Amino acid sequence: MKDSDRKRFCTILAAFPLMVWCGLACAQDYPTKPVRFIVGFPPGGTNDIVARALGAKLTENLKQQFVIENRGGANTAIASELFVRTPPDGYTIMLNAPGHATNPTLMKLRFDPIKDFAFITCAAESQNLVVLHPSFPPKNVKELIAFSKQRPGQINYGSSGVGTTVHLSAELFQFMTGVKWVHIPYKGAGPAVIDLLAGHHVLYFGNVPSVIQHARAGKLRAIAVTGLKRSTAAPDIPTVNESGIPGFEVTTWYGVSAPAKTPRPIIDKLHAEIVRALKSQDLRDYLVNSGADIVGNTPEQYTAFVQNEIVKWSKVIKGAGIKGE
């Protein structure tokens, strides 16, 4: 090693403890100002519901505002592109959804879905609920299949966007049963549910938290959930799997990330505070009653999970011949 290289190395080595100390000190004081919390969908959908509930608890615990910013479009890709260009200082975080894992196969992205993100934790998971407009005749999955087969290409179903689990649930259902529906994509669950309630489309595989209250109120007819087990929020509703389509399973998830290169002490502080929030009885009760299951895994576990989701959904999308828009 040259003398100049040796001196440079020694300088970096000597500065390392100071860098670590500064990072720990910054994390100890963090946050000292409001935190921007980006959601890749319009208000009213499940991602928005989860982010607002979590953000309110973080605001309460940390005494700084976590401000929700909705940036809908392209199944979270628009929000992600904005997000990865923000400073990696902990003052901008984002709620990730399955679109983060499906978009790499459906569209050309101007960011890396793994390298440009510092994944903090998967906060919660939920199933989808198959709901129908009350005017639509079928009362269960078997009737839906029979009714649809008599009317190929005549039934409209909505989704919260191309590549969302709402969309992929319906595509998987068609693939496994041989029915043929017409897809009407929206820029989020909020507008999709509004149009469903108005009868502009009659069928929707909505995330449980975004539609369960409408089903409980009788404004929508719930006929099945998409997990392998019944939902704790709707234990009387059968699964698609037990309704005559063996092996059918689709779940969705909601995680939190920071931009890549955010200091690890801040990632650890955010992780600890999010997990603490998720353990609070009021937030836990609210999310579970809404149909979500609490997760709160480690940054490493969440990163590996997202990587696996990208591989899994790539195979499903390519196998089903689903095209991006």
C-alpha positions in Angstrom: 0.0 0.0 0.0 1.4 3.4 -0.9 2.0 6.0 1.8 -0.7 8.3 0.5 -3.3 5.4 0.4 -2.2 4.4 3.9 -2.7 7.9 5.2 -6.2 8.1 3.6 -7.2 4.8 5.0 -6.0 5.8 8.5 -7.9 9.1 8.3 -11.2 7.3 7.3 -10.6 4.7 10.1 -10.0 7.5 12.6 -13.2 9.3 11.6 -15.4 6.2 11.7 -16.1 6.3 15.4 -17.1 10.0 15.1 -19.5 9.1 12.2 -21.1 6.4 14.2 -21.5 8.7 17.2 -23.0 11.4 15.1 -25.5 8.9 13.6 -26.5 7.7 17.0 -26.9 11.2 18.3 -29.0 12.2 15.4 -31.2 9.1 15.9 -31.6 9.9 19.6 -33.0 13.3 18.9 -35.0 12.2 15.8 -37.5 13.5 14.8 -37.1 17.2 15.4 -39.5 18.3 12.7 -42.6 16.9 10.9 -42.1 13.7 8.9 -43.6 13.3 5.4 -45.4 10.0 5.0 -46.0 9.2 1.3 -48.9 6.9 0.2 -49.0 5.8 -3.4 -52.8 5.8 -3.7 -55.6 8.4 -3.4 -57.4 8.8 0.0 -60.0 6.3 1.0 -58.3 3.0 0.2 -56.6 0.5 2.5 -53.1 1.9 2.1 -54.4 5.3 3.1 -56.3 3.8 6.1 -53.3 1.9 7.4 -50.9 4.9 6.9 -53.2 7.4 8.6 -53.8 5.1 11.6 -50.1 4.3 11.9 -49.1 8.0 11.3 -51.5 9.2 14.0 -50.0 6.8 16.6 -46.4 7.8 15.6 -47.4 11.5 15.9 -48.8 10.7 19.4 -45.7 8.8 20.6 -42.9 10.9 19.0 -44.6 14.4 19.5 -43.9 15.3 15.8 -46.4 15.3 13.0 -46.3 12.4 10.5 -48.0 14.1 7.6 -49.8 11.8 5.0 -49.2 12.8 1.4 -51.2 10.9 -1.2 -49.5 10.5 -4.6 -51.7 8.1 -6.6 -51.1 6.6 -10.0 -49.2 3.8 -11.7 -49.8 1.3 -8.8 -47.4 3.3 -6.5 -44.7 3.8 -9.2 -45.3 7.6 -9.4 -45.0 8.0 -5.6 -41.9 5.7 -5.5 -40.2 7.8 -8.2 -40.7 10.9 -6.2 -39.8 9.2 -3.0 -36.4 7.8 -4.0 -35.2 11.4 -4.9 -35.9 12.8 -1.4 -33.0 13.3 1.1 -32.2 10.1 3.1 -32.5 11.8 6.4 -35.6 10.0 7.9 -37.9 12.9 7.2 -39.6 11.2 4.3 -41.0 7.7 4.6 -43.3 5.7 2.4 -46.0 3.0 2.7 -45.2 0.1 0.3 -47.8 -2.2 -1.1 -47.7 -5.3 -3.4 -47.6 -3.0 -6.4 -43.9 -2.5 -5.4 -43.4 -6.1 -6.2 -45.6 -6.3 -9.3 -44.5 -3.1 -11.1 -41.0 -4.4 -12.1 -42.7 -6.9 -14.3 -45.5 -4.7 -15.6 -43.6 -1.5 -16.5 -40.2 0.1 -17.0 -39.2 1.8 -13.8 -36.9 4.7 -13.4 -35.7 3.4 -10.0 -34.5 0.2 -8.5 -37.2 -1.4 -6.3 -34.6 -2.9 -4.0 -31.4 -0.8 -4.1 -33.2 2.6 -3.9 -35.1 1.7 -0.7 -34.2 1.1 2.9 -37.0 -1.3 4.0 -38.0 -0.8 7.7 -40.8 -3.2 8.4 -43.9 -4.9 7.1 -46.6 -3.3 9.3 -49.6 -5.5 8.4 -51.1 -8.0 6.0 -54.7 -8.5 4.9 -56.8 -10.6 2.6 -59.2 -9.4 -0.1 -62.9 -9.6 0.1 -65.0 -10.5 -2.9 -67.9 -8.0 -2.8 -70.8 -7.5 -5.2 -73.2 -4.7 -5.8 -76.6 -5.6 -4.2 -78.3 -5.5 -7.7 -75.9 -8.2 -9.0 -77.8 -11.6 -8.7 -75.1 -14.1 -7.5 -75.2 -15.0 -3.8 -72.0 -17.1 -3.5 -68.9 -18.1 -5.5 -70.6 -21.1 -7.3 -73.4 -18.8 -8.4 -70.9 -16.2 -9.5 -69.1 -18.7 -11.7 -72.3 -20.1 -13.3 -73.7 -16.6 -13.9 -70.4 -15.4 -15.4 -70.1 -18.4 -17.7 -73.5 -17.6 -19.2 -72.4 -14.0 -19.9 -68.7 -14.1 -21.1 -67.3 -10.5 -21.5 -70.5 -8.9 -20.2 -69.6 -8.4 -16.5 -67.5 -5.4 -15.4 -65.2 -5.7 -12.4 -63.2 -2.8 -10.9 -59.7 -2.7 -9.5 -57.5 -0.2 -7.7 -55.1 -0.3 -10.6 -53.3 -2.7 -12.9 -51.0 -5.0 -11.0 -52.6 -4.5 -7.5 -53.7 -7.6 -5.6 -57.2 -6.4 -6.2 -56.6 -6.8 -10.0 -54.5 -9.9 -9.7 -57.1 -11.6 -7.5 -59.7 -11.2 -10.2 -57.3 -12.3 -12.9 -56.4 -15.4 -10.9 -60.1 -16.2 -10.3 -60.8 -16.0 -14.1 -57.7 -18.1 -14.9 -58.7 -20.9 -12.4 -62.4 -20.9 -13.3 -62.5 -20.1 -17.1 -64.9 -17.1 -16.7 -64.3 -13.9 -18.6 -64.9 -10.5 -17.2 -64.1 -6.9 -18.3 -61.5 -5.1 -16.3 -62.1 -1.4 -15.2 -58.9 -0.1 -13.5 -59.0 2.9 -11.2 -56.2 5.0 -9.7 -56.8 3.6 -6.2 -59.4 1.8 -4.0 -61.2 5.0 -3.0 -62.6 5.9 -6.5 -63.1 2.2 -7.3 -65.3 1.6 -4.2 -67.2 4.8 -4.9 -68.1 3.6 -8.4 -68.9 0.1 -7.0 -71.4 1.5 -4.5 -72.9 3.5 -7.3 -73.3 0.4 -9.5 -70.9 1.5 -12.3 -69.3 -1.9 -11.9 -70.7 -4.8 -10.0 -67.7 -6.9 -8.8 -64.7 -6.1 -6.7 -61.9 -8.1 -4.9 -61.2 -5.3 -2.4 -58.7 -5.3 0.4 -60.8 -6.1 3.5 -60.1 -2.8 5.4 -61.4 -0.8 2.4 -64.7 -2.6 1.9 -65.6 -4.4 5.2 -67.7 -1.5 6.6 -69.8 -1.3 3.4 -70.4 -5.0 3.6 -71.4 -4.9 7.3 -73.8 -2.0 6.5 -75.4 -4.1 3.7 -74.3 -1.7 1.0 -72.3 -4.5 -0.7 -72.7 -8.2 -0.7 -69.6 -10.1 0.6 -69.3 -13.7 -0.7 -65.7 -14.8 0.0 -62.3 -13.9 1.2 -59.1 -14.7 -0.8 -56.8 -16.2 1.9 -56.6 -19.9 2.8 -58.1 -19.1 6.2 -61.2 -17.1 7.1 -60.6 -13.5 8.1 -60.9 -12.6 11.8 -62.8 -9.5 10.7 -65.4 -11.6 8.8 -65.3 -15.2 10.2 -68.7 -16.0 8.7 -67.5 -15.3 5.2 -66.0 -18.5 3.5 -62.8 -18.5 1.6 -62.7 -18.8 -2.2 -60.6 -21.9 -1.6 -63.4 -23.6 0.4 -66.1 -22.4 -2.0 -65.0 -24.7 -4.8 -61.7 -23.3 -6.1 -59.0 -25.3 -4.3 -55.6 -23.6 -3.9 -56.9 -20.1 -4.5 -54.9 -17.7 -2.3 -54.1 -13.9 -2.6 -53.0 -11.7 0.3 -51.8 -8.1 0.4 -49.3 -6.3 2.7 -48.4 -2.8 3.9 -44.8 -2.0 4.7 -42.8 1.1 5.5 -39.5 2.2 3.9 -37.1 5.1 3.8 -34.9 6.2 0.9 -31.7 4.2 0.5 -28.7 5.5 2.4 -30.8 6.7 5.3 -28.5 6.2 8.4 -29.0 2.9 10.1 -29.5 4.4 13.5 -32.5 6.3 12.1 -33.8 3.1 10.4 -33.5 1.3 13.8 -35.3 4.2 15.6 -38.2 4.2 13.1 -38.4 0.4 13.3 -38.6 0.4 17.1 -41.3 3.2 17.1 -43.4 1.5 14.4 -43.3 -1.8 16.2 -44.2 0.0 19.5 -47.1 1.7 17.7 -48.3 -1.6 16.3 -48.2 -3.2 19.8 -50.5 -0.4 21.2 -53.9 -1.9 22.0 -55.9 0.9 20.3 -54.1 0.7 17.0 -53.9 -3.1 17.1 -57.7 -3.3 17.8 -58.5 -0.8 15.0 -56.4 -2.7 12.4 -57.6 -6.1 13.3 -61.2 -5.0 13.4 -60.6 -3.6 9.9 -59.4 -6.9 8.7 -55.6 -6.5 8.9 -53.1 -8.8 10.7 -50.2 -7.2 12.5 -46.7 -8.1 11.4 -43.8 -5.8 12.5 -40.8 -7.8 11.2 -37.2 -6.7 11.1 -35.6 -4.6 8.3 -33.7 -7.7 7.1 -36.9 -9.9 7.1 -38.9 -7.2 5.3 -36.2 -6.8 2.6 -36.0 -10.5 2.0 -39.8 -10.6 1.8 -40.0 -7.9 -0.8 -37.3 -9.6 -2.9 -39.3 -12.9 -2.8 -42.5 -11.1 -3.7 -41.0 -9.6 -6.8 -39.9 -13.1 -8.0 -43.3 -14.7 -7.1 -45.5 -12.1 -8.8 -43.2 -12.0 -11.9 -44.0 -15.7 -12.4 -47.7 -15.2 -11.9 -48.0 -12.1 -14.2 -46.0 -13.7 -17.0 -47.9 -17.0 -16.6 -51.3 -15.3 -16.8 -50.2 -13.0 -19.7 -51.1 -9.8 -17.8 -49.9 -6.7 -19.5 -49.2 -3.3 -17.9 -51.0 -0.2 -19.0 
